Amino acid sequence: VIMMVGVNGTGKTTTAGKLARLFVAQKQSVMMAAADTFRAAAADQLETWASEVNVPVVRADKDGADPASVAFTAAQKAKENKTDVLIIDTAGRLQNKANLMDELGKIRRVVEKTMPVDEVLLVLDATTGQNGMAQAKIFAEAIGITGVVLTKLDGSAKGGIVVAVQKELGVPVKLVGLGEGPDDLIQFDPQSFVEGLLA
């Protein structure tokens, strides 16, 4: 199980879709859960991505439903279907840390009744600078993250943020999104990254 967390606007839902694509390409069976129930557009967007790679999506039947119940249903279905990978898209509303911790913590707890959560990936927009880092820290403290996905790492962002993220959050950058295309999410390769930084 992979939980996607992060502030709205970082490309989290898109990243979830691209991640599904990566797993499908590796011949893994994938299911997605739209646990961002506060934005109808988020579930629609996830369904659009999912339909492109023929992956099922579990979503609430109404806006504002309990995100944890969506995640729970998805975990049950994934287990029944012996799905290899369940990707859970979560809401990125930063109203306050306590609510965020409650919401993400609850999603994690209900999923873990059925199956372990292997990764909690924080999606971070590489162009956001210090503000992005401050937000990232809130998520990192709210739910133990296991890695970071850096989006929008194409162009001017030379990615000193990669170094900053690893230093500040103490978790590795695992994937990077290089642009808008469906295939531009790649595993992070420190070697070539450093070479690019020095180029």
N, C-alpha and C positions, 0 to 999 in steps of 0.2 A: 504494500500500500504506500502510495506517495501522496502526501498532503502538500498542496501549493499554497503558500501564504505570502502576503505582501500588500502594499498599499494599492488602491485602485489607480489605474493609469500607468502601471509599470509593464503592462502586457502580460499579466498573469494568466488570463484565460487563453490568450493566443499561445502562450508558452505551453500550457497544458495540452492544447491541441497538437502542437508540434512534437511534444514529448510522446504523445500517443502514436504519432506517425513514426517516430524513431523505433518504438517498441514493435509496432506492426511490421516494420521493415526487418526486424530481427525475428520475425515469425512468432512473436508472443501474442497471446490473446489479451485484449485490453478492455476495460470498462471505465467509463468516466462518471463522476458524480458532480452535479451542479449544486454545491452547497453554499453558493453565493445566492441566497434566496431574496436578497434585498433589491437586486437589479434584475428585472425580467430580461433585460438585454444580455446579461451574463450567461444565463442558461441558453438563450437562443444562440448566442455566439458559440457556446460550447457544442451545441447540437450541430451547427454548421460545420465546425471542424470535424466532429465525430462522423458525420455522414460522409465526409470526403474520404475517410479511411475505414468506413464501415464498422465503426465501434459503437456499441450501445451506450446510451446516456441515461442515468437515473436522475430525475428532477422532480421538484415539488409540483403539485397540481395547482398551487396558487402562490402568488407573490407573498413574501414575508412569512413563509412557513418556517418551521424550526429547522435550521441548517443541520443540526445533529441527527434529526430523524431521516433526512435525505441521506446523510452519510451512513447511517445505520442500515437503512434499506439497501443501499448500494453494497455494503460489506456483505450482507446476507446473500444477496443475489450473486455477488462475485464468488462467494464460497460455494454456493449451490452449483454454479456453472463451472467451477474449477478454473476461474479466470486467473491468468498469470499476474496481471498488473491492474490495480485499481488506482486511478488518479482522481483525487478529490480537489476540486476548485473551491476556494473559500472566499468569503467577503473580505474586503480590505478597508473597512470603515474604521478610521482611527479616532473614534469619538473619545474613548478614554481607555487607558491600559487595563483597568479592572474588567470592563465589559469584554474587551478583546480577549483577555486571558480566559475569562469564563467561556466565551463562545468557542474559541479554538480548543481549549482544554476539554470541553464537553464533546466536541466532534471527535477528538482523539480517543477519549475514554469509551465512547459508544462503539467506535470502530474496533477498538482493541478487545471488546467482548467477543468479537468474532474472529479477528485476525490481527496480527501485529502491524503497527505502522513502521515501515522500514526507513522511510525518508520523510523529512519535513524540509521542503525546499523553499527558501525565501527568494522571491523574484524581485530583482532590484534593477531599476533603470540606470544604466551606466552614466547617463548625462546629468543626473540629479545632484551630484556633488554632496556637500555637507548635509543638506537637508535630507537627502536620501539616506545618508548614513544614520542620522538621528532617528528616522522612522524605522530603519532596519533594526536598530538596537531595541526599540520598543517591541518589535515582533520577536526578536531573539530572546528577550527576557520573558515575553508572554508565553512562548512555547519553545521548547528546546529545538532549535533548528539543526539540521545535519549538514546542510550545504546551501550554497547560493547559486542562483541562475542569474547571470548578468545579461540584461537585454539591451538592445540599441548600442552595442559595442562597435558599430560600424562608424566610420567617419571620424569626427574630431575628438571624440572621447578617447584619449590615448590610454585610458584604463589604469591610471595610477590608482583608480578606485579599487581595482582588483587587489592591489597590495594593501590598501587601507581596509578593505572588507575583511581580508584574512586576519589582519592584525587586530582590528577592533572587535570582530565577532568571534574570532577563534575557530572558524569553520572554513573548509575549502570552497573555492569556486568550482562547481562541478560541471556546469554547462554554460555556454555563451550563445546568445542570439545575435546574429550579425546583420539582420535586416528584416524585411517584411515577408520574404518568401517562405513557403511551408517547409523547405528543406534546410533553412539556414540556422537551425539550432544544432550546435555541435558540442561534443565533449570538449571540455577545456583542456588545452595542452600547454602547460606552463612553459615548456621549452620554446615553442614557436612564439608564444606570447612575449616572452622576454626579448627574443630576437626582434620582434615587431616594435617593442618599446624602445629598443636601442637604435633602431633603423633611422 
